Amino acid sequence: MAGERTFDVYWNVINRIHYDSTGTGLNRGLHPYVSFRENPIMTLHLVTDSDLTVYSAFDGAAGWQASTDSDFDAATGVMTKTVNANITKTGSGVWTIPLNADNTDYQTKISTNEELRDTQFEFQSLDGSGVVIGAIRMPFRCFGIIDDNNSVPPGISYPGYMEIDGSPSGKCLQIKNSEGVVLSTHCPPGVTC
């Protein structure tokens, strides 16, 4: 999908530190993140030091998988999951991983929270039978969103909600209250609403 957010993650697997592309350590406020309904693409670089020396132990695996979650409860689904077929190895110690945060498990866990604390991203290497032979885990931020427009079905209004009306021009804007009463209508010059 065009227009998705892309970002690079440099993770020191030895000292468990996030780096930027110059090898500078990142504080928690700059750790990688995903927001509900988002589908960003992460490029994961596994390194061993601030010189960004490649960690190649996962290179020879038969496959990989990745997930993000806020708990270790097997009875609940993970917030994001990417299977081997969607992960691309782009170099030694480097993978491109699409993340899907537009799912009901993410929505259930984020609920009405701005952010879930202690969320983790896990990257696993797999043998030819799909058995996990290695795993790394890192802090990862998971956010809710302020306006989940997918939760408001078309034609439903709430205080302050703006909706394009059914005018032939499709350009008039109506502000309705929670009972559906039009509070105001705004039309561009030359358009009759």
C-alpha positions as CSV (number, residue, x, y, z in Angstrom):
1,M,0.0,0.0,0.0
2,A,1.5,3.4,-1.0
3,G,1.9,6.0,1.7
4,E,2.6,3.8,4.7
5,R,5.1,4.9,7.2
6,T,8.5,3.3,7.0
7,F,11.2,3.3,9.7
8,D,14.5,1.7,10.5
9,V,15.3,0.0,13.8
10,Y,18.9,-0.7,14.9
11,W,18.8,-3.1,17.8
12,N,22.0,-4.1,19.8
13,V,21.3,-7.8,20.6
14,I,24.2,-7.9,23.1
15,N,23.4,-4.9,25.3
16,R,19.7,-4.5,24.4
17,I,19.9,-0.9,23.2
18,H,18.1,0.9,20.4
19,Y,20.3,3.0,18.2
20,D,19.7,5.5,15.4
21,S,21.5,5.2,12.1
22,T,24.6,6.8,13.5
23,G,25.0,4.4,16.4
24,T,23.7,6.9,19.0
25,G,21.6,5.3,21.8
26,L,17.9,6.2,21.9
27,N,15.9,7.0,25.0
28,R,12.5,5.5,25.5
29,G,10.7,8.4,23.9
30,L,12.4,7.7,20.6
31,H,11.9,3.9,20.6
32,P,10.1,2.4,17.6
33,Y,6.3,2.4,17.7
34,V,3.1,1.4,15.9
35,S,-0.4,3.0,16.2
36,F,-3.8,1.3,16.0
37,R,-5.0,0.9,12.4
38,E,-1.6,1.6,11.0
39,N,0.3,-0.7,8.7
40,P,3.9,0.6,8.7
41,I,7.0,-1.2,7.3
42,M,9.9,-1.6,9.6
43,T,13.5,-2.4,8.5
44,L,15.2,-4.3,11.3
45,H,18.9,-4.1,11.6
46,L,20.4,-6.5,14.2
47,V,23.8,-5.1,15.5
48,T,26.3,-5.9,18.2
49,D,27.6,-2.4,19.1
50,S,27.4,1.4,18.5
51,D,29.5,1.0,15.4
52,L,26.5,-0.9,14.0
53,T,28.5,-4.1,13.5
54,V,26.1,-6.7,11.9
55,Y,24.7,-9.5,14.0
56,S,24.5,-12.3,11.5
57,A,23.4,-15.3,13.7
58,F,19.9,-15.2,12.3
59,D,21.1,-15.0,8.6
60,G,21.2,-18.8,8.0
61,A,17.7,-19.5,9.4
62,A,15.1,-21.2,7.2
63,G,12.6,-18.5,8.0
64,W,11.5,-15.8,10.5
65,Q,8.4,-14.5,12.2
66,A,7.7,-11.3,14.2
67,S,5.1,-10.2,16.7
68,T,4.3,-7.3,19.0
69,D,2.4,-7.7,22.3
70,S,1.8,-6.3,25.7
71,D,1.5,-9.6,27.6
72,F,2.7,-13.2,27.5
73,D,-0.8,-14.7,27.7
74,A,-1.2,-17.4,25.1
75,A,-5.0,-17.2,25.5
76,T,-5.0,-13.8,23.8
77,G,-3.9,-12.9,20.4
78,V,-0.8,-10.8,19.7
79,M,-1.1,-7.1,18.7
80,T,0.8,-7.5,15.5
81,K,2.1,-10.7,13.8
82,T,4.1,-11.1,10.6
83,V,4.7,-14.5,9.2
84,N,7.8,-15.7,7.2
85,A,6.1,-15.3,3.8
86,N,5.8,-11.5,4.4
87,I,9.3,-10.9,5.8
88,T,12.1,-10.0,3.4
89,K,15.8,-10.5,4.2
90,T,17.5,-7.6,2.5
91,G,21.1,-8.1,3.7
92,S,23.2,-9.6,6.4
93,G,21.4,-8.9,9.7
94,V,18.7,-6.8,7.9
95,W,15.0,-7.7,7.3
96,T,12.0,-5.7,6.1
97,I,8.9,-6.5,8.2
98,P,5.4,-5.1,7.5
99,L,3.4,-4.6,10.7
100,N,-0.4,-4.8,10.8
101,A,-1.9,-2.9,13.7
102,D,-5.4,-2.8,12.1
103,N,-6.8,-5.9,13.9
104,T,-9.2,-6.8,16.7
105,D,-6.5,-8.1,19.1
106,Y,-4.7,-4.8,18.9
107,Q,-8.0,-2.9,19.3
108,T,-9.0,-5.0,22.3
109,K,-5.6,-4.6,24.1
110,I,-5.2,-0.9,23.4
111,S,-8.8,-0.2,24.3
112,T,-9.0,3.4,25.4
113,N,-5.3,3.7,26.3
114,E,-3.1,6.3,24.8
115,E,-0.1,3.9,25.0
116,L,0.5,0.5,26.5
117,R,3.6,0.3,28.6
118,D,6.0,-2.6,28.6
119,T,5.1,-3.6,25.0
120,Q,7.6,-5.8,23.3
121,F,8.6,-6.6,19.7
122,E,9.9,-10.2,19.2
123,F,11.8,-11.4,16.2
124,Q,12.3,-15.2,15.8
125,S,14.4,-17.3,13.6
126,L,13.0,-20.7,12.5
127,D,14.4,-24.0,11.3
128,G,13.1,-25.8,8.3
129,S,10.2,-27.3,10.3
130,G,9.1,-23.9,11.7
131,V,10.6,-24.5,15.1
132,V,12.0,-21.4,16.9
133,I,15.8,-21.7,17.1
134,G,16.4,-18.1,18.2
135,A,14.5,-15.1,19.4
136,I,15.3,-11.5,20.3
137,R,13.0,-9.1,22.1
138,M,13.1,-5.3,22.3
139,P,11.0,-2.5,23.8
140,F,8.4,-1.3,21.4
141,R,5.7,1.3,21.8
142,C,2.1,0.7,20.9
143,F,-0.3,3.6,20.7
144,G,-4.0,4.1,20.5
145,I,-5.4,6.8,18.2
146,I,-7.6,9.8,19.0
147,D,-10.1,9.4,16.2
148,D,-10.9,5.9,15.1
149,N,-13.1,6.9,12.2
150,N,-13.8,3.2,11.4
151,S,-15.7,3.0,14.7
152,V,-18.3,5.5,13.6
153,P,-20.5,3.9,10.9
154,P,-21.7,6.2,8.1
155,G,-24.7,8.3,8.9
156,I,-24.1,8.2,12.7
157,S,-23.2,11.5,14.3
158,Y,-22.0,12.6,17.7
159,P,-21.3,16.1,19.1
160,G,-18.8,17.9,16.9
161,Y,-18.7,15.2,14.3
162,M,-18.3,16.5,10.8
163,E,-19.9,14.7,7.9
164,I,-20.1,15.4,4.1
165,D,-23.8,15.6,3.3
166,G,-25.5,14.1,0.3
167,S,-25.5,17.2,-1.9
168,P,-24.8,16.6,-5.6
169,S,-21.5,18.5,-5.3
170,G,-20.4,16.3,-2.3
171,K,-18.6,19.3,-0.9
172,C,-21.0,20.6,1.7
173,L,-20.1,20.0,5.3
174,Q,-22.7,19.5,8.0
175,I,-22.1,19.5,11.8
176,K,-24.7,17.5,13.6
177,N,-25.4,16.7,17.3
178,S,-25.8,13.2,18.7
179,E,-29.5,13.2,17.7
180,G,-28.6,13.9,14.1
181,V,-29.9,17.5,14.2
182,V,-27.9,19.7,11.8
183,L,-26.2,22.4,13.8
184,S,-24.6,24.1,10.8
185,T,-24.0,23.6,7.1
186,H,-20.9,25.0,5.3
187,C,-20.8,25.1,1.5
188,P,-18.2,26.5,-0.8
189,P,-19.1,29.6,-2.9
190,G,-21.5,28.9,-5.7
191,V,-22.7,25.6,-4.3
192,T,-26.3,25.3,-3.0
193,C,-26.8,23.0,-0.1
